[in-house]
Amino acid sequence: MFPILNAFTVLLGVAFVTYVTFILIPYLRYPKVVPGNPDDFEWHFFIPCRDEEAVIETTVTRARRDFPGAHVWVIDDDSEDATAEIVTRFAEVDPQVHLVQRRRPEARTGKGDALNAAYHQLLGWLPAEADPERVIVVVIDADGEMEPNALEVCSADDIFGDPEVGAAQIAVWMKNRDDAKPYPQRGRLANAFARYLLRMQDLEFRTTIAAMQSLRAKTGTVGLGGNGQFTRLSVLDAIGAQYGEPWHGALLEDYELGVHVVLAGYQVKHVYDTQVHQEALPSIRRLLTQRTRWAQGNIQCVKYIGEVVKSRHIDSAGVIETTYYLILPFLQMLGGLAFAILVGAQVNSWIHDPALFHAAVNSLFGIAGLMAMFSIAPFAIWGFVYKVRCEPQASWLTALGWGIGVWLYVYYMYICIARAFLRIVRGKNGWSKTRRNAEAHVYVGGSVAVEV
């Protein structure tokens, strides 16, 4: 049994190093986009909200300032705060701001349902002569800040200027990555750890996730995200006609939509030349909650592997990339279990035969070398990539620190994957909103208690 487990863990290590190489090369060779004319299209922003009074006024104000030609549809998913009142004030004086009001029991059933509600309200509002090929639906978070050039970039000839492109995902940056003191009321150690989490999330989105998307651009399987997601209305109509609704019930409804776009025969583009900014989470508790939801959504999308394999719109490379991504949580879970069993067996052998322990100490350098090659280096390299591509003013020593930080940071996913599988076994499929940083301070008896 142990030789098989050893072979399995080595195979996983080699596969992962190979995958890192495959995503790094196209990321470093990403071609620039020539911006187009946004007046060639009609833009509609969908902003799902549940208790977002802390951020929604700023978001709507910025959207109307930076994109005066766009319509803003704020989806109030039965908020218990002043979200609806704030949006109503905008809508009363600005005909391009719309409130999509949802109430329980229909409300709070998932982000996909909220987006579907806005989709149907948009269809009812559009004039009969509207061309769905030219109508672009843009999904952004309640705290999302898109770069003012986003519509010009996405209007490029090789993005929405190409009728075969059905959707696009722009890059995501963390707007609070340089926050020196995320928790003003807490001590140095807590703030240092919070700064580490903020930086790692920015690095993750701007390098590793962007690199994955660069590979997917080659295989025709670019994934959509929940923030900065662009889709033609005609494509949403086609998906709705085939599957009942454009968005569906997976907790990773954004990636699920991307799969449906490709299955419908359209291309999805990854756009690195513009970006949307969102909040990184300084709280490990909130980060684990968010990523557990993402992991569970990933597992839920495994059901599409059969359709992907059979689709005439997806070639062999696309099938391999999609299948690998969707089964990755299973491989990580099995790999973690295999590693734990092997470590336990090794420690047990050392206890019963100390000579084996001394032999292991003598081969320590060889073991360390293998660990550096297969465990540390594939993650640490992203610290240097991040410096070169994103933060050129940083020192090489800082880049090394970021790289080691990435290696430590990624272990959170094993916790999230285990929690995701446990939720599935227990039949828990509910969607939990991630609290905004502005909501993280609660006042108790005149003193401030900060969420961990």
C-alpha positions in Angstrom: 0.0 0.0 0.0 2.7 2.5 1.0 4.6 2.2 -2.4 1.3 3.0 -4.1 0.8 6.0 -1.9 4.4 7.2 -2.5 3.9 6.8 -6.2 0.6 8.7 -6.1 2.1 11.7 -4.1 5.1 11.9 -6.5 2.7 11.8 -9.5 0.7 14.6 -8.0 3.9 16.6 -7.4 5.1 16.2 -10.9 1.7 17.0 -12.4 1.5 20.2 -10.3 5.0 21.4 -11.3 4.0 20.7 -15.0 0.8 22.7 -14.5 2.6 25.7 -13.0 5.0 25.7 -16.0 2.1 25.6 -18.4 0.2 28.5 -16.8 3.4 30.6 -16.3 4.5 30.8 -19.9 1.3 32.2 -21.5 0.9 34.6 -18.6 4.3 36.1 -19.2 3.6 36.4 -23.0 0.1 38.0 -22.6 -0.6 40.2 -25.8 -1.8 43.7 -25.4 -5.4 44.7 -26.4 -6.2 47.7 -28.7 -9.2 49.5 -27.1 -12.4 49.9 -29.1 -15.4 52.2 -29.0 -17.8 51.6 -26.1 -20.6 53.5 -27.9 -20.9 50.5 -30.2 -22.6 48.7 -27.3 -25.2 49.2 -24.5 -23.8 48.5 -21.0 -25.8 47.3 -18.0 -24.2 46.8 -14.6 -25.7 44.2 -12.3 -24.7 44.8 -8.6 -26.0 42.1 -6.3 -26.5 43.4 -2.7 -27.4 42.0 0.6 -27.0 44.5 3.5 -24.5 46.7 1.6 -25.2 50.1 3.0 -21.6 50.5 4.0 -20.4 50.5 0.4 -23.2 50.8 -2.1 -23.5 54.6 -2.2 -19.8 55.0 -3.1 -20.1 52.2 -5.7 -23.1 53.7 -7.5 -21.6 57.2 -7.4 -18.4 56.0 -8.9 -20.1 53.9 -11.6 -22.3 56.8 -12.7 -19.2 59.2 -12.7 -16.8 56.9 -14.6 -19.4 55.3 -17.0 -22.1 57.9 -17.7 -23.5 55.9 -20.6 -24.1 52.7 -18.6 -27.2 51.7 -16.7 -26.8 50.5 -13.1 -29.1 47.8 -11.8 -28.7 47.3 -8.0 -30.3 44.0 -6.8 -31.5 44.3 -3.3 -31.7 40.8 -2.0 -34.1 41.6 0.9 -31.5 43.7 2.8 -32.2 44.4 6.4 -30.3 47.7 6.4 -30.6 50.9 4.4 -29.4 49.5 1.0 -32.7 49.8 -0.7 -33.3 53.3 0.6 -29.9 54.5 -0.6 -30.5 53.1 -4.1 -34.0 54.5 -4.2 -32.6 58.0 -3.7 -30.3 57.6 -6.7 -33.1 56.1 -8.8 -35.5 59.0 -8.1 -33.2 61.6 -9.7 -31.2 59.4 -12.2 -33.2 57.3 -14.8 -30.1 55.2 -15.4 -30.1 53.8 -11.9 -32.6 51.0 -11.2 -33.5 49.1 -8.1 -34.3 45.3 -8.4 -36.2 44.6 -5.3 -36.4 41.0 -4.0 -38.3 39.8 -0.9 -38.3 36.5 1.0 -39.1 33.7 0.5 -37.9 34.2 -3.1 -35.0 36.3 -1.9 -31.7 35.2 -0.2 -31.6 31.9 -2.2 -28.3 32.6 -3.8 -26.4 35.0 -6.0 -27.5 33.2 -9.2 -31.2 33.7 -8.4 -30.5 37.4 -7.6 -28.8 37.9 -11.0 -31.6 36.1 -12.8 -34.1 38.5 -11.2 -32.2 41.5 -12.7 -31.9 39.7 -16.0 -35.7 39.3 -16.3 -36.3 42.9 -15.1 -33.8 44.1 -17.8 -35.7 42.1 -20.5 -38.9 43.8 -19.4 -37.4 47.2 -19.5 -35.5 47.0 -22.9 -37.4 48.3 -25.9 -38.5 45.7 -28.5 -36.0 46.9 -31.1 -33.0 46.5 -28.7 -30.2 44.3 -30.3 -29.2 41.6 -27.7 -25.9 41.2 -29.5 -25.0 44.8 -28.6 -26.3 44.7 -25.0 -23.5 43.7 -22.5 -24.4 42.7 -18.9 -21.6 43.5 -16.4 -21.6 41.9 -13.0 -19.6 43.7 -10.3 -19.5 43.4 -6.5 -21.2 45.9 -4.3 -17.7 47.2 -3.4 -16.3 46.8 -7.0 -14.3 49.7 -8.6 -13.7 49.2 -12.3 -11.0 51.1 -14.1 -12.5 53.9 -16.2 -11.0 52.3 -19.4 -12.8 49.0 -18.8 -15.5 49.6 -21.4 -13.0 50.8 -24.1 -10.9 47.7 -23.5 -13.8 45.3 -23.6 -15.0 47.0 -26.8 -11.8 45.9 -28.6 -12.1 44.1 -32.0 -10.9 40.8 -30.5 -13.2 41.0 -27.5 -16.8 42.1 -27.9 -16.0 43.4 -31.4 -15.7 39.8 -32.3 -19.3 38.3 -32.6 -18.0 34.9 -31.6 -17.0 36.2 -28.1 -19.9 35.7 -25.7 -18.3 36.8 -22.4 -15.1 38.3 -20.9 -13.5 38.4 -17.5 -11.3 41.3 -16.6 -8.5 41.2 -14.1 -9.1 41.6 -10.3 -6.9 43.6 -8.0 -7.2 44.1 -4.3 -7.7 47.8 -3.6 -6.5 47.6 0.1 -3.3 45.7 -0.6 -1.2 48.6 0.8 -3.3 49.1 3.9 -0.7 49.7 6.7 -3.1 49.1 9.6 -6.2 47.0 8.6 -7.3 46.8 12.3 -6.7 50.2 13.9 -7.7 49.0 17.4 -5.5 46.0 17.5 -1.8 45.3 18.1 1.2 44.9 15.8 1.1 41.2 15.4 -2.6 41.1 14.4 -2.0 43.9 11.9 1.1 42.2 10.5 -0.9 39.0 9.9 -3.8 41.0 8.4 -1.3 42.8 6.0 0.1 39.4 5.0 -3.4 38.2 4.1 -4.2 41.3 2.1 -0.9 41.0 0.1 -1.3 37.3 -0.6 -4.8 37.8 -2.0 -3.6 40.5 -4.3 -0.7 38.3 -5.4 -3.0 35.4 -5.9 -5.4 37.2 -8.2 -2.9 39.2 -10.2 -0.4 36.3 -10.8 -1.6 32.7 -10.2 -5.3 33.2 -11.1 -4.4 35.5 -14.0 -1.9 32.8 -15.2 -4.5 30.1 -15.0 -6.7 32.3 -17.1 -3.9 32.8 -19.6 -3.6 29.1 -20.1 -7.4 28.8 -20.4 -7.3 31.5 -23.1 -5.2 28.9 -25.1 -7.5 26.0 -24.4 -10.7 28.0 -24.9 -12.0 27.5 -21.4 -11.5 30.9 -19.6 -13.5 31.0 -16.4 -15.8 33.9 -15.4 -15.5 35.4 -11.9 -18.1 37.0 -9.7 -16.6 40.5 -10.1 -15.8 42.1 -13.5 -17.8 39.6 -15.5 -19.1 40.7 -18.9 -21.6 38.7 -21.0 -23.7 39.4 -24.1 -27.4 39.5 -23.5 -27.9 37.3 -26.5 -25.7 34.6 -24.9 -27.6 34.9 -21.6 -30.8 34.4 -23.7 -29.4 31.3 -25.4 -28.3 29.8 -22.1 -31.7 30.6 -20.5 -33.5 29.0 -23.5 -31.5 25.8 -23.1 -31.2 25.5 -19.3 -34.2 27.6 -18.0 -32.2 30.5 -16.5 -28.8 32.1 -17.4 -27.4 31.6 -13.9 -27.8 28.4 -11.9 -27.6 27.1 -8.4 -23.9 26.3 -7.8 -22.1 28.3 -5.1 -19.6 29.1 -7.9 -22.3 30.5 -10.2 -19.8 32.6 -12.0 -17.6 29.7 -13.2 -20.8 27.7 -13.9 -22.0 30.5 -16.2 -18.6 30.4 -18.0 -19.0 26.7 -18.6 -22.5 27.3 -20.1 -21.1 30.1 -22.4 -18.5 27.7 -23.8 -21.0 24.8 -24.1 -23.3 27.2 -26.0 -20.6 27.6 -28.6 -19.2 31.1 -27.7 -15.7 32.2 -26.7 -14.8 33.6 -23.3 -12.0 36.1 -23.1 -9.6 36.9 -20.3 -8.7 40.6 -20.2 -5.6 41.7 -18.4 -5.4 45.2 -19.8 -8.1 46.6 -17.4 -9.2 45.6 -13.9 -11.8 45.8 -11.2 -10.7 46.5 -7.7 -12.2 44.8 -4.7 -11.5 44.4 -1.0 -9.1 41.8 0.2 -10.1 40.2 3.6 -7.8 40.8 6.6 -9.7 38.2 8.6 -8.7 34.6 8.3 -12.1 33.6 9.5 -13.9 35.4 6.8 -11.3 34.3 4.2 -11.9 30.6 5.1 -15.7 31.1 4.9 -15.4 32.7 1.5 -13.0 30.1 0.1 -15.0 27.2 1.5 -18.0 28.5 -0.5 -15.8 28.7 -3.6 -14.4 25.2 -3.1 -17.9 23.8 -2.6 -19.1 25.5 -5.8 -16.1 24.0 -7.6 -17.1 20.5 -6.4 -20.8 21.2 -7.5 -19.6 21.9 -11.0 -18.1 18.5 -11.4 -21.4 17.4 -12.9 -20.6 19.3 -16.1 -17.5 17.1 -17.0 -19.7 14.8 -19.0 -21.2 17.7 -21.1 -17.7 19.2 -21.6 -16.3 15.9 -22.8 -19.2 15.4 -25.3 -19.3 19.1 -26.5 -18.3 19.7 -30.1 -17.3 23.2 -29.1 -14.5 22.2 -26.8 -11.3 20.5 -28.1 -9.1 18.0 -26.3 -7.0 20.7 -24.6 -10.1 22.3 -23.3 -11.4 19.1 -22.0 -8.2 18.3 -20.2 -7.9 21.8 -18.6 -11.6 21.9 -17.5 -11.5 18.3 -16.1 -8.2 18.9 -14.2 -9.6 22.1 -12.6 -12.9 20.5 -11.6 -11.4 17.3 -10.1 -8.6 19.3 -8.4 -10.4 19.4 -5.1 -10.7 15.6 -5.1 -7.0 15.3 -6.0 -6.0 17.7 -3.3 -8.1 15.9 -0.7 -6.7 12.5 -1.7 -3.1 13.9 -1.9 -3.5 15.4 1.6 -4.8 12.1 3.0 -2.0 10.1 1.3 0.7 12.5 2.7 -0.8 12.3 6.2 -0.8 8.5 6.1 2.8 8.4 4.8 4.0 10.8 7.4 2.2 8.9 10.2 3.7 5.6 9.0 7.2 7.2 8.8 7.0 8.6 12.3 5.7 5.2 13.6 8.7 3.4 11.9 11.1 5.9 13.6 9.6 5.2 17.0 9.9 1.5 16.6 13.4 1.6 15.0 15.5 4.6 15.9 18.1 3.6 13.4 15.7 4.5 10.6 15.4 8.0 12.2 19.2 8.4 12.1 19.3 7.3 8.5 16.7 9.9 7.7 18.7 12.6 9.4 21.7 11.6 7.3 19.7 12.1 4.1 18.2 15.3 5.3 19.7 17.4 2.5 18.2 15.1 -0.2 14.8 15.3 1.4 15.0 19.1 1.7 16.0 19.3 -1.9 13.0 17.3 -3.0 10.7 19.4 -0.8 12.1 22.6 -2.2 11.6 21.4 -5.8 8.1 20.0 -5.5 6.6 21.8 -2.5 8.2 25.2 -2.1 9.5 26.4 -5.5 6.2 26.0 -7.5 4.6 28.5 -5.1 7.6 30.7 -4.2 8.3 31.6 -7.8 5.1 33.7 -7.8 6.6 36.1 -5.4 9.2 37.0 -8.0 6.7 37.1 -10.8 4.5 39.4 -8.7 7.5 41.8 -8.2 8.4 41.9 -11.9 4.8 42.2 -13.3 2.9 44.0 -10.6 5.2 45.6 -8.0 8.5 46.5 -9.7 9.4 49.0 -7.0 9.7 46.2 -4.4 13.1 44.7 -3.6 14.2 41.2 -4.5 14.3 40.4 -0.8 10.7 41.4 -0.4 9.9 39.3 -3.4 11.5 36.3 -1.7 9.4 37.0 1.4 6.3 37.1 -0.7 7.3 33.8 -2.4 7.7 32.0 1.0 4.5 33.6 2.1 2.7 32.1 -0.9 3.9 28.7 0.0 2.5 29.0 3.5 -0.7 30.8 2.4 -1.8 28.0 0.0 -2.3 25.5 2.8 -5.5 27.3 3.7 -7.1 25.5 0.8 -6.8 22.1 2.5 -8.9 23.4 5.3 -11.4 24.9 2.9 -11.7 21.7 0.8 -12.2 19.6 3.9 -14.9 21.9 5.1 -16.5 22.0 1.6 -16.7 18.2 1.4 -18.1 18.1 5.0 -20.8 20.6 4.0 -21.8 18.5 1.0 -22.0 15.4 3.1 -24.2 17.2 5.6 -26.4 18.6 2.8 -25.5 22.2 3.5 -25.7 24.3 0.3 -26.7 27.7 1.7 -24.9 30.9 0.5 -23.2 33.0 3.2 -22.4 36.6 2.5 -18.8 37.6 3.2 -18.8 40.6 5.5 -17.3 43.9 4.2 -14.3 45.3 6.0 -16.4 48.4 6.8 -18.7 46.1 8.8 -15.9 44.5 10.8 -16.1 46.9 13.7 -18.9 46.4 16.1 -19.6 48.6 19.1 -20.2 47.0 22.4 -20.8 49.1 25.5 -19.0 52.1 24.1 -15.8 50.1 23.2 -14.9 48.7 19.9 -14.7 45.0 19.4 -13.0 44.0 16.1 -14.0 40.9 14.2 -11.1 38.4 14.1 
